[in-house]
Amino acid sequence: MKYEIRLSLLSSLLCALLVLQSCNSGVFIRPLEIDTHEIVLDGAGTHVRVPVSTDDWNIKGVFSLGSEPQPEYVSPGLYSIDTAVRSYSVSRDGADLVVSLNRYLGAEPTRIGIVVANEYGSASLEATLMPTGSVEVTGIDYTLDSWSGYKPFSFTETILEVHYPHGLGSPSYEFAPLSGVVSVYRFVPHVSGDEMAKLVLSSGAVVPLPSSGPTIGWDWQLRGEEGALSTSWTPLVFSNFPAMPGAFDVPAGEPVALKLQCDFECCVFSCRVHTLNTSTGEESAVDALLYIEMPVKLYCTHEPL
């Protein structure tokens, strides 16, 4: 009888062991899940808490989804960034993921990606950060009595060209007055990597631009020319430009090409752009360089056809 009882107990233990061995260990692990995969933070001091289903997780990465600066790893469970333009953090508080927005002065919303994980799985979240304020351009100052150049430093461009294959009946010719001279310009931060300067200089705010005088020379002044702040090469039609040349001699009765040409200097001017933070009322300024093709001389030439 004792033998039969022992045999029954042994059989029961063996069955239990077989059942346990056949179980997948994952059955006893709670999957890593988050309540949402998209959140929006709108306003300074905004905090959004996102519950995570388990306790054994860490923040594996936080990264900008655009070309903006990347947040930095500070310590286990904390990523953050704090610049003049943006300040936000991603952290762990208990079982919750917490995204906090302190400041963002961008012109458009920005997005960041967040990844949480444990040894069994991972989950991702995308956060949209709305601007908490903006920067208004209030003025610009140039240093016009000191300037430099950039390659090719100077060049000549043909503004107008007319052909007379049968020649002219008169030994002189005069071009009609121009309404403007086309050039290009762009602004560059004085310090590379200055995020506030990049924001201001690409804002599109309209500011005065210098131009040369009506005679040959380098008399840079603010004479009513305007252009939008831009870090890309931007077309500009100068309404103030060197004086138009008068009539010039040409060979009468001969096939001839007549050209109105302009000499340009590639000029670099130092400038300071003044700004106002519309949310705080704080005034500040960014230093920049203006790269501009400056027309300095108009003249006429001719050549045989």
C-alpha positions in Angstrom: 0.0 0.0 0.0 2.8 2.4 0.9 4.5 1.6 -2.4 1.3 2.5 -4.3 1.1 5.9 -2.4 4.7 6.7 -3.1 4.2 5.8 -6.8 1.2 8.0 -7.0 3.0 11.0 -5.4 6.0 10.5 -7.7 3.7 10.4 -10.8 2.1 13.6 -9.7 5.4 15.4 -9.2 6.6 14.2 -12.6 3.4 15.5 -14.2 3.9 18.9 -12.5 7.5 19.1 -13.7 6.5 18.3 -17.3 3.8 20.9 -17.2 6.2 23.6 -15.9 8.8 22.7 -18.4 6.3 23.0 -21.3 5.3 26.5 -20.2 6.8 29.5 -22.1 8.6 31.7 -19.6 7.1 34.7 -21.4 3.6 33.8 -20.1 4.6 35.1 -16.7 6.1 38.4 -18.0 3.9 41.4 -18.4 4.4 43.0 -21.8 5.9 46.5 -22.0 3.2 48.9 -23.2 2.5 52.6 -23.0 -0.9 54.3 -22.8 -0.4 56.4 -26.0 2.1 56.8 -28.8 1.5 60.5 -29.6 1.4 63.5 -27.3 1.3 67.3 -27.7 2.8 69.8 -25.3 1.4 73.3 -25.8 2.6 76.1 -23.5 5.5 76.9 -21.2 5.5 74.7 -18.1 3.5 71.9 -19.7 4.1 68.4 -18.3 2.6 65.2 -19.8 2.8 61.9 -17.9 2.5 58.7 -19.8 2.0 55.5 -17.8 4.1 52.5 -18.6 2.8 49.0 -18.0 5.8 47.6 -16.1 8.3 48.8 -13.6 11.5 47.3 -15.2 12.1 49.8 -18.0 14.5 52.6 -18.9 14.6 55.4 -21.3 16.8 54.1 -24.2 16.8 57.2 -26.3 15.4 60.7 -27.0 16.1 62.3 -30.3 14.9 65.3 -32.5 13.0 64.3 -35.6 14.2 67.3 -37.5 17.4 69.2 -37.9 17.3 70.8 -34.5 20.0 70.1 -31.8 19.7 66.8 -30.1 18.8 66.4 -26.4 21.6 65.1 -24.2 21.7 62.1 -21.8 22.1 63.6 -18.3 21.7 60.6 -16.0 19.7 57.3 -15.9 16.1 58.2 -16.6 16.8 61.8 -17.7 17.4 63.5 -21.1 17.2 67.2 -21.5 18.2 70.3 -23.6 18.4 73.9 -22.5 19.3 76.6 -25.1 18.1 80.1 -25.7 15.6 78.7 -28.2 14.4 75.5 -26.6 14.3 73.9 -23.1 12.6 70.5 -22.5 13.3 67.3 -20.7 12.2 63.6 -20.8 12.4 61.7 -17.5 11.1 58.8 -15.5 9.0 59.3 -12.4 8.0 56.1 -10.8 6.3 54.0 -13.4 5.5 57.1 -15.6 7.3 58.6 -18.5 7.3 62.4 -18.1 7.8 64.9 -20.9 8.2 68.6 -19.8 8.3 71.7 -22.0 9.8 74.8 -20.5 10.5 76.9 -23.6 10.4 76.7 -27.3 10.8 79.8 -29.6 10.7 78.1 -33.0 8.5 79.4 -35.7 6.9 75.9 -36.3 6.2 73.0 -34.0 9.0 70.6 -33.5 8.9 66.8 -32.9 10.9 64.5 -30.7 11.0 60.7 -30.6 11.3 58.7 -27.3 12.1 55.0 -26.9 11.6 53.0 -23.7 12.6 49.4 -23.3 13.4 46.6 -21.0 15.1 43.2 -21.7 11.9 41.8 -23.2 10.7 44.5 -25.5 10.4 48.2 -26.3 7.9 50.9 -27.1 8.1 54.3 -28.8 6.4 57.7 -28.4 6.4 60.8 -30.5 6.0 64.2 -28.8 5.0 67.4 -30.6 6.3 70.6 -28.9 4.3 73.7 -29.8 6.0 77.2 -29.7 5.7 78.9 -26.4 6.6 82.3 -27.8 8.3 84.0 -30.7 11.2 86.4 -31.4 10.4 89.7 -33.1 13.1 91.6 -35.0 13.1 95.3 -33.8 16.1 96.7 -35.7 19.5 96.1 -37.3 22.8 98.0 -37.1 25.6 97.7 -39.7 29.3 98.5 -39.5 29.5 100.3 -42.9 32.9 101.9 -42.6 34.8 98.6 -42.3 34.1 95.7 -44.6 35.8 92.7 -46.2 35.3 90.4 -49.2 34.7 86.8 -50.1 35.6 84.8 -53.2 35.5 85.6 -56.0 35.9 89.0 -54.4 34.8 90.8 -57.6 33.3 90.0 -60.9 31.7 91.6 -64.0 28.2 90.8 -65.2 26.6 91.8 -68.5 23.3 93.5 -67.6 22.1 94.2 -71.1 23.3 93.2 -74.6 21.9 94.2 -78.0 23.1 93.2 -81.4 23.1 95.3 -84.6 24.1 92.9 -87.4 23.8 95.6 -90.0 25.4 98.3 -87.9 24.2 101.6 -86.6 23.7 104.7 -88.5 25.1 106.9 -85.7 28.6 106.8 -84.2 27.2 106.9 -80.7 24.7 104.9 -78.5 23.1 105.4 -75.1 21.3 102.7 -73.1 17.9 103.5 -71.6 17.9 104.0 -67.8 17.6 100.9 -65.7 14.9 100.4 -63.0 17.2 98.2 -60.9 20.2 95.9 -60.8 19.7 92.3 -59.7 22.1 90.9 -57.0 22.0 88.3 -54.2 22.7 88.3 -50.5 22.5 86.2 -47.4 23.0 86.5 -43.6 25.3 84.2 -41.6 25.6 83.9 -37.8 28.8 85.5 -36.6 29.3 82.4 -34.4 28.7 79.1 -36.1 26.2 76.9 -34.3 24.4 79.9 -32.6 20.9 78.5 -32.6 19.2 81.8 -31.7 21.1 83.6 -34.5 20.0 80.9 -37.0 16.4 81.4 -35.8 16.5 85.2 -36.2 18.4 85.2 -39.4 16.0 82.8 -41.2 12.9 84.5 -39.8 12.1 86.4 -43.0 11.7 89.7 -41.2 12.3 92.7 -43.5 15.3 94.8 -42.7 17.3 97.7 -44.3 20.2 96.7 -46.6 23.2 98.9 -47.5 24.0 100.0 -51.0 26.7 101.9 -52.7 26.5 105.5 -53.8 25.4 106.9 -57.2 29.1 107.5 -58.3 32.0 105.1 -58.6 33.4 104.3 -55.1 32.6 102.5 -51.9 30.2 104.8 -50.1 28.1 102.3 -48.3 24.9 103.8 -46.8 21.3 102.8 -46.0 19.4 104.4 -48.9 16.0 102.7 -48.6 17.0 99.2 -49.9 15.2 96.4 -48.0 15.3 92.6 -47.9 14.1 89.7 -45.8 16.4 88.1 -43.3 17.6 84.8 -44.8 20.5 82.4 -44.4 20.0 81.3 -48.1 21.2 83.2 -51.1 18.3 85.6 -51.8 17.7 87.7 -55.0 17.7 91.5 -54.5 16.9 94.1 -57.1 18.9 97.2 -56.2 16.9 100.4 -56.9 20.0 102.4 -55.7 23.0 101.6 -57.9 25.9 103.4 -59.6 25.1 106.1 -62.1 24.1 105.0 -65.6 26.8 105.8 -68.2 26.0 108.3 -70.9 26.3 108.0 -74.7 29.5 106.1 -75.9 31.2 105.9 -79.2 30.5 103.0 -81.5 31.7 102.1 -85.1 28.9 103.3 -87.4 27.8 101.0 -90.2 29.6 97.9 -88.8 28.0 94.8 -87.3 28.3 95.3 -83.5 27.3 93.9 -80.1 26.7 96.5 -77.5 26.9 95.7 -73.8 25.9 97.4 -70.5 28.1 95.8 -67.9 28.3 96.1 -64.1 31.3 95.5 -61.8 30.3 93.8 -58.5 32.2 93.6 -55.3 31.6 90.6 -53.0 31.2 92.4 -49.7 30.9 91.2 -46.1 29.5 93.6 -43.5 29.2 93.0 -39.8 25.8 93.7 -38.3 23.8 93.3 -35.1 20.1 92.3 -35.2 18.0 93.5 -32.3 15.2 91.3 -31.1 12.3 91.1 -28.6 11.0 87.9 -26.9 7.2 88.4 -27.3 6.4 86.1 -24.4 8.8 87.5 -21.8 9.4 91.0 -23.1 13.2 90.4 -23.0 15.3 92.4 -25.4 18.5 90.9 -26.9 20.6 90.9 -30.0 22.5 88.5 -32.3 25.7 89.2 -34.2 25.8 88.3 -37.9 27.6 88.8 -41.2 25.9 90.1 -44.3 27.3 88.6 -47.6 26.1 90.7 -50.5 27.1 91.3 -54.2 27.4 95.0 -54.3 27.2 96.8 -57.7 29.9 99.5 -57.8 30.2 100.6 -61.4 28.2 100.5 -64.7 29.8 101.0 -68.0 29.4 100.2 -71.7 31.4 98.2 -74.2 31.1 97.1 -77.8 32.6 94.3 -79.9 32.3 93.3 -83.5 29.8 90.6 -84.5 
